Amino acid sequence: MVFALFSCIAARQVELHQQHSTSPISTLWLVPQYFLLGLMEGFSGGGLDAFFYARVPKSMKSFAEPFSELVLCVGKFSNILFLLIFSPWFGYHSFDSHMDRYFLMLAIVCSVFFCFYLVSSLGYDNLETSSEMEESVAMEAGIETPEGDQRLRHDDQEEDEAEPEIEIIDYNDDTS
């Protein structure tokens, strides 16, 4: 969210510079905002996946990726809605449009959502977890459960149990 906020601010600064400039600006002016957009896209996708994989129950793990895609799609559709609402700010030429206002509005929306995120994350109690999550954490850490069995075996540990032999039966053999 922070990268999106800084990207909107950088885009607004470029638009303000373009409006006050008498000569055309270079495309290199767009590098900072697109660099920040790329960082935002990378961190948001990976962060959402990690959040959903860490916080959803095992029975819903297969829905983690669609949930994160849903969150990103809601953001993209809200951007389309903003474009329709604020279409009077977009002119035929870049010199008679007010793109700086649009980027300022996006920066304000990003900062409001960031404040909402901060308030909700402070209110989120990490100590309350379901027994299923506690069990999965214990399995990942290799902690012995109250029954005394160890639920995680590392690859470097030798197994004490002998593996059962598999008998292969050839049904195509006509020797009998």
C-alpha positions in Angstrom: 0.0 0.0 0.0 2.8 2.3 0.7 4.4 1.8 -2.7 1.0 2.5 -4.3 0.7 5.7 -2.3 4.2 6.8 -3.3 3.5 5.9 -7.0 0.5 8.1 -7.0 2.5 11.0 -5.5 5.2 10.5 -8.1 2.7 10.4 -10.9 1.1 13.6 -9.6 4.5 15.3 -9.5 5.2 14.3 -13.1 1.8 15.7 -14.2 2.4 18.9 -12.4 5.8 19.3 -14.0 4.3 18.5 -17.4 1.5 21.1 -17.0 4.0 23.9 -16.1 6.6 22.9 -18.7 6.7 24.5 -22.1 8.7 21.7 -23.7 7.8 18.0 -23.9 9.2 16.0 -21.1 11.2 12.8 -21.4 9.7 9.4 -20.9 12.4 8.8 -18.2 10.1 10.9 -15.9 7.8 7.9 -15.8 10.4 5.5 -14.5 9.9 6.3 -10.8 6.2 5.8 -10.8 6.3 2.6 -12.8 9.2 1.2 -10.7 7.0 1.8 -7.6 4.0 0.2 -9.3 6.1 -2.9 -10.1 7.2 -3.1 -6.4 3.6 -2.7 -5.3 2.4 -5.5 -7.6 5.2 -7.8 -6.5 4.7 -7.3 -2.8 1.0 -7.3 -2.9 0.7 -10.6 -4.7 3.2 -12.4 -2.6 2.0 -10.8 0.6 -1.6 -11.7 0.0 -0.7 -15.3 -0.9 1.4 -15.6 2.3 -1.4 -14.1 4.4 -4.1 -16.5 3.0 -1.8 -19.5 3.3 -1.0 -18.6 6.9 -4.5 -17.7 8.1 -7.0 -19.9 6.4 -7.9 -23.4 7.7 -6.4 -26.4 6.0 -9.7 -27.3 4.5 -9.6 -24.0 2.6 -5.9 -23.9 1.6 -6.9 -24.6 -2.1 -8.8 -21.3 -2.1 -5.9 -19.1 -1.0 -4.8 -18.2 -4.4 -8.3 -17.4 -5.7 -8.9 -15.3 -2.6 -5.8 -13.2 -3.2 -6.7 -12.8 -6.9 -10.2 -11.7 -5.8 -8.7 -9.0 -3.6 -6.5 -7.7 -6.5 -9.5 -7.8 -8.9 -11.6 -5.8 -6.6 -8.9 -3.1 -6.6 -8.7 -3.1 -10.4 -12.4 -2.9 -10.8 -12.6 0.0 -8.3 -10.0 1.8 -10.4 -12.3 1.4 -13.4 -15.1 2.8 -11.3 -12.9 5.8 -10.4 -12.1 6.4 -14.0 -15.8 6.6 -14.9 -16.7 8.8 -12.0 -13.8 11.3 -12.5 -13.9 11.2 -16.4 -14.4 15.0 -16.6 -10.9 15.4 -15.3 -9.5 13.6 -18.4 -9.1 15.9 -21.4 -8.3 15.1 -25.0 -4.8 16.3 -24.7 -2.6 15.9 -21.6 -2.2 19.7 -21.4 -5.9 20.4 -20.9 -6.6 17.5 -18.5 -6.4 17.4 -14.7 -4.6 14.2 -14.2 -2.8 15.7 -11.2 -6.2 15.8 -9.4 -6.9 12.2 -10.3 -3.5 11.1 -8.9 -4.1 13.2 -5.8 -7.5 11.5 -5.3 -5.9 8.1 -5.7 -3.2 9.0 -3.2 -5.9 10.1 -0.7 -7.8 6.8 -1.2 -4.6 4.8 -0.8 -3.7 6.7 2.5 -7.3 6.2 3.8 -7.1 2.4 3.1 -3.6 2.3 4.6 -4.9 3.9 7.8 -7.8 1.4 7.8 -5.2 -1.4 7.4 -3.1 -0.1 10.4 -6.2 0.2 12.6 -7.4 -3.2 11.7 -4.0 -4.8 12.1 -3.6 -3.3 15.6 -7.0 -4.7 16.6 -6.1 -8.1 15.2 -5.3 -10.5 18.0 -2.5 -12.9 16.9 -2.8 -14.9 20.1 -6.2 -16.3 19.3 -5.6 -19.2 16.9 -7.7 -22.2 16.2 -6.6 -25.6 17.4 -6.0 -26.6 13.7 -3.5 -23.7 13.3 -1.8 -24.6 16.5 -1.5 -28.2 15.3 0.0 -27.2 12.0 2.5 -24.9 13.8 3.4 -27.8 16.0 3.9 -30.1 13.0 6.1 -27.5 11.2 8.2 -27.0 14.3 8.6 -30.6 15.1 7.2 -30.2 18.6 6.0 -33.2 20.4 2.3 -33.3 21.1 0.8 -34.2 24.5 0.4 -37.8 23.3 4.2 -38.0 23.0 4.4 -38.7 19.3 6.5 -36.4 17.1 4.5 -35.2 14.2 7.3 -34.0 12.0 10.2 -36.1 10.6 13.1 -34.3 9.1 14.7 -35.8 6.0 17.9 -36.4 7.8 16.3 -38.5 10.5 16.3 -42.2 10.1 13.0 -44.0 10.2 12.7 -46.6 12.9 10.0 -48.5 11.2 10.7 -50.9 8.4 8.9 -50.0 5.2 6.4 -52.7 4.0 7.4 -54.6 0.9 5.1 -54.3 -2.1 4.3 -57.4 -3.9 3.9 -57.0 -7.6 1.3 -59.2 -9.2 1.4 -59.8 -12.9 -2.1 -60.6 -14.1 -1.0 -61.0 -17.7 1.1 -64.0 -16.8 -0.5 -67.2 -18.2 1.9 -69.8 -16.6 -0.8 -71.5 -14.6 
